[in-house]
Amino acid sequence: MTIANSTITIYATPWCGDCKRAMRVFNQHQIDVYYVNIEEDDEARRYVEQLNNGYQSVPTIVFPDGSIMVEPSPAALTQKIAALNS
């Protein structure tokens, strides 16, 4: 599966350092993502809480293959991108 024509959704907040790092990784790999600010979208916030046992853990990233990463390191995120592109 390649991610070129698929959507990655990142649930984030503008002030989150981990979110900014994740966005830098996506930008470095020239990957467009669907950014959802959970501070402005109550439904998205509830979804993130549901995925993370009641916590508003960001970034929560949902990939086209259905997998989810929460607060990944740049290295782990880069590895996931490579796996999706292979």
Buried (B, 14 or more C-beta within 10 A) or exposed (E): EEBEEEEBBBBBBEEBEBBEBBBEBBEEEEBEBEBBBBBEEEEBBEBBBEBBEEEBBBBBBBBBEEEBBBBBEEEEBBEBBEEBEE
